[in-house]
Each structure stands twice: as C-alpha cells, then as structure tokens.
Amino acid sequence: MRRAALALLAVSVLTACSAGYSSRPVIAVKGEGNQPVDQSTLAGPQPVPPLGEYKQDSLGWSSCNEQMKDRLGADAPKGDQTYECSRMTVVLDPPGRPGRGTLGIALMRVGTGKSALVVVNDPGGEPGTLKAARLAASLPKDILSTYTIIGMDRRGTGRSDGMSCVPPATRAQLVEYDPAEPEQSNLVVAAGEAAQECVLDLEGRLTAFDSWRAASDLERLRDYLGTDRLNAVGLGEGSRVLTTYAQRFPTRIGRMVLDGAPDPTLDEVGVLESRAVAAEATLDAFATDCKTRGCALANPREDVQALLTQLRNGRVRGEYVDLTPGSALNAILSGLADRSRWPQLADAIVKARTGDGSGLFPLLDPLVNDLDENPPRLDAGLVIGCNDTSTRIPPDRVKALAADWQGKYKLFGALFARQLLQCNPFPPPKAEKVDALKSAPPIVVLSTANDVSTPAPGTEHTAQRLPGSALIGWQGSGHGALTLSGCATTAARDYLVDAKVPSNGTVCPP
C-alpha cells in the first residue's frame, strides 16, 4: 500500500503541469423525485422560496454545551445559547472508487426556529460547527427564532474526519519560509514532504476531499432534514460549495447567502495574484484605521517591513513554530482578515518589534497546531485547496512569479506566489462538468472591498454567474461582511426572514 501511494505521488509530480479533463461520466443533476433535471427547462425569474419546517429529530441530536465551549476556547460567545450535536454518515465517493466508503460529518445546531439554515465555512478556516456558533451569537435575534442554525464541519475539517497528515516540522517549514529568499529549494522539498505524507496517510481517500463532494454532503443533509430546499450561508470558500450545489441541484436551492466567494473566472495563479493585491490594499486600510485610532504603530507598512528585516537577523522561538519573516506575514494576514481584531493586531506588531511574539503566535497556532480538539487548519486547507484546482505550476515559473510579484506587491506578493508550489506534488483533480445555471431563485451575495481571502472582484464575478442574484458591496475591510456591516447584515436578515430581496448593486458604507 505504501509503495502504491508513493507511486501515485510520483505520477502526480510528473503530470503536475498538464491536468486534463476527466473521462468519468458527468454526474447527472438530480431534481424532484431524484430525476435528472434538464436545465434548459429552467427559465425566467424565480421567486424567493417559501420556508418549510425541518425534521428536528431526524439525526439523533444530543446536548453538547460543554464540548462546544471547550472547542470554542477562551473567546466562546457569551450568552445562554444551547448547543446540540449530531453526526451524519455520507458516502466518501473517491474518484477512483465512485460510491465507495463512508465517513462521518459533524453537525451542531443552535436556535429555536422551525426552518433550518446551514453554515458552510472555508476549509482552511474555523470548523463550520464553531463558525456557526459564533455567527449565531452575532446575528439578529429574529434569525434564530425563524431558523435553527446548523453548522457543518465539512469533510476533512474539524470532527468530520479532520486531517492532520502533514508532519509538524514540515508544517513549520511551510509557514516559516521567507518568501523573499531567492533560493526556494527547501520550500520545494517541504511541499513534497507534505504531499507525500498526506498521500500515505489518506491513501485512496485523498482526492475525496473537495467542494464537489462537500456539495453532495449538503444534499445528504437536506434529505436528512426532510426539507424540499436547502437554506444556507456560505462563508468565503464555503461559497464555492454552495454555488456547486446550486449547479448540481438547481431545484433544491432555498434561501442562500454567499459572504465572499472565490473567483470562478481565474485559475490559481490569477486567484493568488488577486489576493496579493487585496492584501496590500487591506494593509493600507489597516494603516488608515491605525492612524484614526492613534494606535502605537507610527507607520504600519514601514513597521511591518522593519519587523521582517529584524526577523531576518534573528528569529523569535515559539512552541510550535518560530517567528520568521514568513510566519510573521502569515500571522499578519490572519489578523487582517479579522476586522474586529485590528487593535490587537497593531499591539501584536508592536510587541514583535521588541522581540516578543506573544501577540502574533496566537494567530499562527490554529494553522499549525491541534488546539482544543480542532486539527491544524493548514492540512485541510492544503488538501482541499489542491483538490479544488487543476493548476500545477513548475518551480522555475513560481520563482519568476515570486520575483515579479515582489516588485508589484512589496509585502505580500512573493508570499502568495510561493503558495503555488504547494499543490505541485498532489495529483491534479479530474474535472467534473455541470451546466451553468439558466435560472435560480434570488441568491444574496455579499462582497467586501478589501478582503484578503476572497477579493471583491472575484465575488462580483460569482454574482454575475448566478441568475437573479443580488450583490451587496460593503466598502469595508476584512474577510466577510456578515455581522461586521450593519447594512449588509440587515439586508441578509430581511432576505432570510422576510423574503425581501435587496436591490442588486447596493453599496454599504465602511
């Protein structure tokens, strides 16, 4: 088995530059009564779907208050929320063995509403059960009286067969690598080691962790809940799962909100370059906010650059990962994505300038360490991200792109360019084809002007591909607008609760 896995890895490296289309038959789109849907029959505008009740006892829910509070950690939401948990069995369905194997999907519910609203998060972010718990604590209260919020740890994350396949030392190498370093051979080796260990650990299941199969899990959940349509919120890359679901199961689309979405028009090179642009713009917004608040950073951009120079002369030792130019940039990116924690990010950078990494290390720990029974996020983000793109870029081109982007996007360009190395050793996925949506109920799409994870132009391109969508643009910064922008949150509430569709192109102030 080990030799077979290594052979698979070797073949994937040799074919990394030429991912072709799958010869596997296209999976039919199913509709009412499990019959294939001819999307050409779906035409014209559709109304907002009515809300139906879900089967509250269909999954054997049980109280998990203490368990959830332990997993949420010190910053668990305040209040008297009651959490219940369950597990759902789904078909693993690896591409080489379609329909084979099973795995358990972890679920959490909170709220008293008779309808179900499912939350799907980024694979490299907080597990969906935890993200849903935090979201529920911040949403308007009548959403929780209309809906029961159901968080799902998507396959390969959290407690849904959460991945921990990259060796700790290799994780540290990937995160610590200085992207401005001209020689990248050590990073190439580390990326190969990460892929090799994940191939060996996951074996034939490796390619079953992707957004296509996560969409199948949502359909399975909808069936368990006994509802005609799926109501859901997709956050960041979680929106890719919902758009895939909408294409595959167009007659099952309920009320859906996409809060930031990956660009469907770009390959991974374009996506990462757009993220470099967004990161630079978000740092400028952070600097403006810092100046307005009178924070301790004299000039954030210059201070960050000075910190990187300082760390090149001597790293700060940590328990799981050291503070280096690479890990500092990764920590700062994580902090920029969370708009509510910008004041703490400023303080963390100030501390780091004095050789104290205690402010930046907490931003890195979830990425590289198993915390409160939550697997390291790097592993799932890596495997699912590589299974969701066929882009495989040779190291020489990555090196050239890193030099080019470092000139264009001074702080973050090379960091994003080097990420193109990480998927090279993984087998490229087989493309699954599905017709574009011809018609759909209104879907609300929220974009954030300065979003380091899902830049606004990509979210806008997603909205353009969804017939009848309503795009709301928040002129703010961070990853996601829901609960951070009062304007965007109210629009989402009016749509989810009252079926009131916002005007397409609505702009919300920062």
C-alpha positions as CSV (number, residue, x, y, z in Angstrom):
1,M,0.0,0.0,0.0
2,R,2.8,2.4,0.9
3,R,4.6,1.6,-2.4
4,A,1.4,2.3,-4.3
5,A,0.8,5.6,-2.6
6,L,4.4,6.7,-3.4
7,A,3.9,5.6,-7.0
8,L,0.8,7.8,-7.1
9,L,2.8,10.7,-5.8
10,A,5.5,10.2,-8.4
11,V,3.0,10.1,-11.2
12,S,1.3,13.3,-9.9
13,V,4.6,15.2,-9.9
14,L,5.3,14.1,-13.5
15,T,1.8,15.2,-14.6
16,A,1.6,18.3,-12.5
17,C,1.8,20.6,-15.5
18,S,-0.9,19.0,-17.6
19,A,-4.2,18.4,-15.9
20,G,-6.7,17.1,-18.4
21,Y,-10.5,16.6,-18.2
22,S,-12.0,13.6,-16.6
23,S,-13.1,10.6,-18.7
24,R,-15.5,9.7,-15.9
25,P,-19.2,10.2,-16.9
26,V,-20.7,13.5,-15.8
27,I,-22.8,13.1,-12.7
28,A,-26.4,13.8,-13.6
29,V,-28.1,16.7,-11.9
30,K,-31.0,15.4,-9.8
31,G,-34.2,17.2,-9.2
32,E,-37.6,16.4,-7.6
33,G,-38.1,12.7,-7.1
34,N,-34.4,12.1,-7.8
35,Q,-34.9,12.6,-11.5
36,P,-32.4,14.3,-13.8
37,V,-33.1,17.9,-14.5
38,D,-32.9,19.5,-17.9
39,Q,-31.7,22.9,-17.0
40,S,-33.0,24.3,-20.3
41,T,-36.5,24.0,-18.8
42,L,-35.5,26.4,-16.0
43,A,-36.1,29.8,-17.4
44,G,-37.1,33.2,-16.3
45,P,-37.0,34.8,-12.8
46,Q,-38.0,32.7,-9.8
47,P,-39.5,33.9,-6.5
48,V,-37.8,33.6,-3.1
49,P,-38.6,30.0,-2.0
50,P,-41.0,29.7,1.0
51,L,-39.7,28.4,4.3
52,G,-40.5,24.8,5.3
53,E,-40.1,23.1,8.6
54,Y,-37.3,20.7,9.1
55,K,-37.4,17.3,10.9
56,Q,-36.0,18.2,14.3
57,D,-35.4,14.6,15.4
58,S,-34.1,13.1,12.2
59,L,-30.4,13.0,13.2
60,G,-30.5,12.0,16.9
61,W,-29.3,15.3,18.3
62,S,-27.9,15.4,21.9
63,S,-26.7,18.2,24.2
64,C,-23.0,19.2,23.7
65,N,-22.8,22.5,25.6
66,E,-19.6,21.8,27.5
67,Q,-18.0,20.1,24.5
68,M,-18.7,23.1,22.3
69,K,-17.4,25.6,24.9
70,D,-14.2,23.6,25.2
71,R,-13.7,23.7,21.5
72,L,-14.6,27.4,21.2
73,G,-11.9,28.2,23.8
74,A,-11.5,31.3,25.8
75,D,-13.4,33.5,23.4
76,A,-16.6,31.4,23.3
77,P,-19.7,33.5,22.6
78,K,-21.3,35.0,25.7
79,G,-25.0,34.3,26.4
80,D,-27.3,31.4,27.1
81,Q,-27.0,29.6,23.8
82,T,-27.9,25.9,23.9
83,Y,-25.8,23.7,21.5
84,E,-26.8,20.2,20.3
85,C,-24.6,18.0,18.2
86,S,-25.0,15.0,15.9
87,R,-23.2,13.0,13.2
88,M,-24.3,12.2,9.7
89,T,-23.0,9.4,7.6
90,V,-22.1,10.2,4.0
91,V,-20.6,8.4,1.0
92,L,-16.9,9.0,0.7
93,D,-17.0,8.6,-3.1
94,P,-13.3,8.9,-4.0
95,P,-12.9,9.5,-7.8
96,G,-11.1,6.2,-8.3
97,R,-13.8,4.2,-6.4
98,P,-17.1,6.1,-7.0
99,G,-19.8,5.4,-4.4
100,R,-17.4,3.5,-2.1
101,G,-16.6,4.2,1.5
102,T,-18.3,6.3,4.2
103,L,-17.3,9.0,6.7
104,G,-19.0,10.8,9.5
105,I,-19.9,14.5,9.2
106,A,-20.0,16.5,12.5
107,L,-23.1,18.8,12.9
108,M,-24.1,21.4,15.5
109,R,-27.4,23.2,15.9
110,V,-28.4,26.3,17.8
111,G,-31.6,28.4,17.7
112,T,-35.3,27.8,18.0
113,G,-36.6,28.3,14.5
114,K,-38.7,25.8,12.7
115,S,-36.6,26.1,9.5
116,A,-33.0,25.1,9.0
117,L,-30.2,27.4,7.9
118,V,-26.9,25.5,7.2
119,V,-23.5,27.3,7.6
120,V,-20.5,26.2,5.4
121,N,-17.1,27.7,6.1
122,D,-13.6,27.9,4.5
123,P,-11.8,24.6,4.7
124,G,-8.7,26.4,6.0
125,G,-10.7,28.4,8.5
126,E,-12.5,27.6,11.7
127,P,-14.6,24.3,11.5
128,G,-18.1,25.0,10.4
129,T,-19.7,23.9,13.7
130,L,-17.6,26.5,15.6
131,K,-18.1,29.2,13.0
132,A,-21.8,28.7,13.1
133,A,-21.9,29.0,16.9
134,R,-20.0,32.4,16.7
135,L,-22.2,33.6,13.8
136,A,-25.4,32.7,15.7
137,A,-24.3,34.8,18.7
138,S,-23.9,37.9,16.4
139,L,-26.9,37.6,14.0
140,P,-30.1,39.5,14.6
141,K,-32.2,37.5,17.1
142,D,-35.2,37.0,14.8
143,I,-33.0,35.0,12.5
144,L,-32.5,32.5,15.4
145,S,-36.3,32.5,16.1
146,T,-37.0,31.9,12.4
147,Y,-34.3,29.3,11.8
148,T,-32.3,26.8,13.6
149,I,-28.6,27.4,12.7
150,I,-26.9,24.2,11.7
151,G,-23.1,24.2,11.4
152,M,-21.3,21.5,9.4
153,D,-17.7,20.6,9.7
154,R,-17.2,20.0,6.0
155,R,-15.4,16.7,5.2
156,G,-11.7,16.7,6.2
157,T,-12.1,19.5,8.7
158,G,-12.8,19.7,12.4
159,R,-14.5,16.5,13.6
160,S,-15.6,15.4,10.1
161,D,-12.5,13.1,9.6
162,G,-10.4,16.2,10.2
163,M,-7.0,15.9,8.5
164,S,-3.7,16.0,10.4
165,C,-1.4,14.4,7.8
166,V,1.4,17.0,7.4
167,P,4.3,16.4,9.9
168,P,4.6,19.2,12.5
169,A,8.2,20.0,11.4
170,T,7.1,20.2,7.7
171,R,4.1,22.5,8.7
172,A,6.6,24.8,10.4
173,Q,8.8,24.8,7.3
174,L,5.9,25.8,5.0
175,V,4.8,28.6,7.3
176,E,8.3,29.9,8.3
177,Y,9.8,30.1,4.9
178,D,10.9,33.6,4.0
179,P,9.2,34.3,0.6
180,A,11.8,37.0,-0.2
181,E,14.5,34.3,-0.1
182,P,15.8,33.8,-3.7
183,E,16.5,30.1,-3.2
184,Q,13.3,28.1,-2.9
185,S,14.7,24.5,-3.0
186,N,14.0,24.0,0.8
187,L,10.3,25.0,0.2
188,V,10.0,22.7,-2.8
189,V,11.3,19.8,-0.6
190,A,8.9,20.7,2.2
191,A,5.9,20.9,-0.2
192,G,6.9,17.4,-1.5
193,E,7.1,16.0,2.1
194,A,3.7,17.4,2.9
195,A,2.1,15.8,-0.1
196,Q,3.9,12.5,0.4
197,E,2.8,12.2,4.0
198,C,-0.8,13.1,3.1
199,V,-0.9,10.6,0.2
200,L,0.4,7.9,2.6
201,D,-1.9,8.8,5.4
202,L,-5.1,9.3,3.4
203,E,-4.3,6.7,0.7
204,G,-7.3,6.2,-1.6
205,R,-9.4,8.8,0.2
206,L,-7.0,11.7,-0.7
207,T,-9.0,13.0,-3.7
208,A,-12.4,12.6,-2.0
209,F,-11.9,15.8,0.0
210,D,-13.1,18.6,-2.2
211,S,-16.0,21.1,-2.8
212,W,-17.8,18.8,-5.3
213,R,-18.3,16.1,-2.7
214,A,-19.0,18.6,0.0
215,A,-21.9,19.7,-2.1
216,S,-23.1,16.1,-2.1
217,D,-22.9,16.1,1.7
218,L,-25.2,19.1,1.7
219,E,-27.7,17.3,-0.4
220,R,-27.5,14.3,2.0
221,L,-28.1,16.7,4.9
222,R,-31.1,18.3,3.2
223,D,-32.5,14.8,2.8
224,Y,-32.0,14.0,6.4
225,L,-33.6,17.3,7.4
226,G,-36.7,16.4,5.3
227,T,-36.9,19.8,3.6
228,D,-37.6,20.4,-0.1
229,R,-34.9,23.1,-0.4
230,L,-31.6,23.9,1.3
231,N,-31.3,27.3,3.1
232,A,-27.6,28.1,3.7
233,V,-24.9,30.6,4.3
234,G,-21.5,30.1,2.6
235,L,-18.5,31.9,4.0
236,G,-15.5,32.5,1.8
237,E,-14.5,29.2,0.1
238,G,-17.7,27.8,1.6
239,S,-19.5,29.7,-1.0
240,R,-17.8,27.5,-3.7
241,V,-19.6,24.6,-2.1
242,L,-23.0,26.4,-2.3
243,T,-22.5,27.5,-5.9
244,T,-21.5,23.9,-6.8
245,Y,-24.6,22.7,-5.0
246,A,-26.8,25.2,-6.9
247,Q,-25.5,24.0,-10.2
248,R,-25.9,20.3,-9.4
249,F,-29.3,20.6,-7.6
250,P,-31.0,23.6,-9.1
251,T,-34.5,22.7,-8.0
252,R,-33.3,22.3,-4.4
253,I,-32.0,25.9,-4.0
254,G,-33.5,27.6,-1.0
255,R,-32.6,31.0,0.5
256,M,-28.8,31.3,0.2
257,V,-26.4,34.0,1.2
258,L,-22.8,34.0,-0.1
259,D,-20.4,36.1,2.1
260,G,-17.3,36.4,-0.1
261,A,-16.8,33.9,-2.9
262,P,-13.7,32.7,-4.8
263,D,-13.4,34.0,-8.4
264,P,-14.8,31.4,-10.8
265,T,-13.1,33.1,-13.8
266,L,-9.5,32.8,-12.8
267,D,-7.0,29.9,-12.4
268,E,-5.0,29.6,-9.2
269,V,-2.3,32.0,-10.5
270,G,-4.9,34.7,-11.1
271,V,-6.6,34.0,-7.7
272,L,-3.4,34.3,-5.7
273,E,-2.3,37.4,-7.5
274,S,-5.7,39.0,-6.8
275,R,-5.2,38.1,-3.1
276,A,-1.8,39.8,-3.2
277,V,-3.5,42.9,-4.5
278,A,-6.2,42.7,-1.9
279,A,-3.7,42.1,1.0
280,E,-1.8,45.3,0.1
281,A,-5.0,47.3,-0.1
282,T,-6.2,45.8,3.2
283,L,-2.9,46.7,4.9
284,D,-3.4,50.3,3.7
285,A,-6.9,50.3,5.2
286,F,-5.4,48.9,8.4
287,A,-2.9,51.7,8.4
288,T,-5.6,54.3,8.0
289,D,-7.6,52.8,10.8
290,C,-4.5,52.7,12.9
291,K,-3.9,56.4,12.3
292,T,-7.5,57.3,13.1
293,R,-7.4,55.4,16.4
294,G,-4.0,56.7,17.3
295,C,-2.5,53.2,17.7
296,A,1.0,52.6,18.8
297,L,2.3,52.0,15.2
298,A,3.8,55.1,13.7
299,N,3.6,53.8,10.2
300,P,2.2,50.2,9.9
301,R,3.7,49.5,6.5
302,E,7.1,50.7,7.5
303,D,6.8,49.0,10.8
304,V,5.9,45.6,9.2
305,Q,8.8,46.0,6.8
306,A,11.2,46.8,9.7
307,L,9.9,43.7,11.6
308,L,10.7,41.5,8.6
309,T,14.2,42.9,8.4
310,Q,14.6,42.4,12.1
311,L,13.5,38.7,11.9
312,R,15.9,38.0,9.1
313,N,18.6,38.8,11.5
314,G,17.2,36.5,14.2
315,R,14.0,34.5,14.6
316,V,11.9,34.5,17.7
317,R,11.5,31.0,19.1
318,G,8.0,29.6,19.7
319,E,6.5,26.4,20.9
320,Y,5.0,25.1,17.6
321,V,6.5,27.5,15.1
322,D,9.2,30.2,15.2
323,L,8.5,33.8,14.3
324,T,10.3,34.4,11.0
325,P,9.6,36.8,8.1
326,G,7.3,34.1,6.6
327,S,5.4,33.2,9.7
328,A,5.1,36.9,10.6
329,L,3.5,37.6,7.3
330,N,1.1,34.7,7.7
331,A,0.1,35.9,11.1
332,I,-0.4,39.4,9.9
333,L,-2.6,38.1,7.0
334,S,-4.7,36.2,9.5
335,G,-5.1,39.3,11.6
336,L,-6.0,41.5,8.7
337,A,-8.8,39.0,7.7
338,D,-10.5,39.6,11.1
339,R,-11.6,43.2,11.1
340,S,-12.8,43.1,14.7
341,R,-9.2,42.3,16.0
342,W,-7.3,45.0,14.2
343,P,-6.5,46.8,17.5
344,Q,-4.9,43.6,18.9
345,L,-3.0,43.1,15.6
346,A,-1.5,46.5,16.0
347,D,-0.4,45.7,19.5
348,A,1.0,42.4,18.4
349,I,3.2,44.0,15.8
350,V,4.5,46.5,18.4
351,K,5.3,43.6,20.7
352,A,7.1,41.7,18.0
353,R,9.3,44.7,17.3
354,T,10.6,44.3,20.8
355,G,11.3,40.5,20.3
356,D,8.0,39.5,22.0
357,G,6.0,37.2,19.7
358,S,3.2,36.6,22.2
359,G,0.7,38.7,20.1
360,L,1.4,37.0,16.8
361,F,1.8,33.4,17.9
362,P,-1.9,33.0,18.7
363,L,-2.7,33.9,15.1
364,L,-0.5,31.1,13.9
365,D,-1.4,28.4,16.4
366,P,-4.7,27.3,14.8
367,L,-2.9,27.0,11.5
368,V,-0.1,24.6,12.7
369,N,-1.3,23.0,15.9
370,D,-4.1,20.8,17.2
371,L,-5.9,23.0,19.6
372,D,-9.0,22.2,21.8
373,E,-9.6,19.0,19.7
374,N,-9.5,21.1,16.4
375,P,-7.0,19.7,13.9
376,P,-4.4,22.1,12.4
377,R,-6.1,24.2,9.6
378,L,-3.2,24.1,7.3
379,D,-3.7,20.4,6.4
380,A,-7.3,20.6,5.4
381,G,-6.8,24.0,3.6
382,L,-3.9,22.4,1.6
383,V,-5.5,19.1,0.6
384,I,-9.0,20.5,-0.2
385,G,-7.5,23.6,-1.9
386,C,-5.3,21.4,-4.1
387,N,-8.2,19.1,-4.9
388,D,-10.3,22.2,-6.0
389,T,-7.8,23.4,-8.6
390,S,-6.1,21.8,-11.5
391,T,-3.4,24.4,-11.6
392,R,0.1,23.0,-11.3
393,I,2.9,25.4,-11.8
394,P,6.6,24.3,-12.3
395,P,9.1,25.6,-9.7
396,D,11.0,27.7,-12.2
397,R,7.9,29.6,-13.2
398,V,7.0,30.1,-9.5
399,K,10.4,31.5,-8.8
400,A,9.9,34.0,-11.7
401,L,6.4,34.9,-10.5
402,A,7.7,35.5,-6.9
403,A,10.3,37.9,-8.2
404,D,7.7,39.7,-10.4
405,W,5.0,39.9,-7.7
406,Q,7.5,41.0,-5.1
407,G,8.2,44.1,-7.2
408,K,4.5,44.7,-7.8
409,Y,3.1,43.9,-4.3
410,K,6.0,44.6,-2.0
411,L,5.0,42.9,1.2
412,F,2.7,40.1,0.2
413,G,3.4,39.4,-3.5
414,A,6.1,36.8,-3.0
415,L,4.3,35.1,-0.2
416,F,1.3,34.3,-2.4
417,A,3.5,33.4,-5.4
418,R,5.3,30.7,-3.4
419,Q,2.0,29.2,-2.4
420,L,1.8,27.9,-6.0
421,L,4.5,25.4,-5.1
422,Q,2.3,23.6,-2.5
423,C,-0.1,21.9,-4.9
424,N,2.6,20.7,-7.4
425,P,3.2,17.3,-5.8
426,F,-0.5,16.5,-5.5
427,P,-2.4,14.6,-8.2
428,P,-4.4,17.0,-10.3
429,P,-8.2,16.5,-9.9
430,K,-10.5,15.1,-12.5
431,A,-12.8,17.9,-13.8
432,E,-16.5,17.4,-13.1
433,K,-18.7,19.2,-15.6
434,V,-22.1,20.6,-14.9
435,D,-24.2,23.0,-16.9
436,A,-24.3,26.7,-15.9
437,L,-27.4,27.8,-14.1
438,K,-30.1,29.0,-16.5
439,S,-32.4,30.2,-13.8
440,A,-32.5,30.2,-10.0
441,P,-34.2,31.8,-7.0
442,P,-32.6,35.0,-5.9
443,I,-29.3,34.5,-4.1
444,V,-27.8,37.3,-2.0
445,V,-24.1,37.8,-2.5
446,L,-22.0,40.0,-0.1
447,S,-18.6,41.4,-1.1
448,T,-16.1,43.2,1.0
449,A,-14.0,45.9,-0.6
450,N,-10.7,44.8,1.0
451,D,-11.0,41.1,1.5
452,V,-7.6,39.2,1.8
453,S,-9.2,35.8,1.3
454,T,-11.9,36.3,-1.3
455,P,-11.3,39.7,-3.0
456,A,-14.3,41.7,-4.1
457,P,-13.8,41.4,-7.9
458,G,-14.0,37.6,-7.6
459,T,-17.2,37.8,-5.5
460,E,-18.7,40.1,-8.1
461,H,-17.8,37.6,-10.9
462,T,-19.6,34.9,-8.9
463,A,-22.7,37.1,-8.6
464,Q,-22.7,37.7,-12.4
465,R,-22.9,33.9,-12.9
466,L,-25.9,33.5,-10.7
467,P,-29.1,34.4,-12.4
468,G,-31.3,36.7,-10.3
469,S,-28.6,37.3,-7.7
470,A,-28.5,40.5,-5.6
471,L,-25.0,41.8,-5.0
472,I,-24.3,43.9,-1.9
473,G,-20.9,45.6,-1.7
474,W,-19.6,46.6,1.7
475,Q,-16.9,49.2,1.4
476,G,-15.1,47.8,4.4
477,S,-12.1,45.6,5.1
478,G,-11.6,42.1,6.4
479,H,-12.8,38.6,5.4
480,G,-16.6,38.8,5.1
481,A,-19.3,41.4,5.7
482,L,-21.9,39.4,7.6
483,T,-22.3,40.7,11.2
484,L,-19.5,43.3,10.6
485,S,-21.5,45.6,8.4
486,G,-24.9,46.6,9.8
487,C,-26.1,47.5,6.4
488,A,-25.2,44.1,4.8
489,T,-26.4,42.1,7.9
490,T,-29.8,43.9,7.8
491,A,-30.1,43.1,4.1
492,A,-29.3,39.5,4.7
493,R,-31.8,39.4,7.6
494,D,-34.6,40.9,5.5
495,Y,-34.0,38.3,2.8
496,L,-33.7,35.3,5.1
497,V,-36.6,36.2,7.3
498,D,-39.0,38.3,5.2
499,A,-38.1,37.2,1.7
500,K,-37.2,40.7,0.8
501,V,-34.6,40.7,-1.9
502,P,-32.2,43.7,-1.7
503,S,-31.5,45.8,-4.8
504,N,-28.7,44.4,-6.9
505,G,-25.7,46.7,-6.7
506,T,-26.5,48.0,-3.2
507,V,-23.4,49.7,-1.6
508,C,-22.9,49.6,2.1
509,P,-20.7,52.3,3.8
510,P,-17.5,51.2,5.5
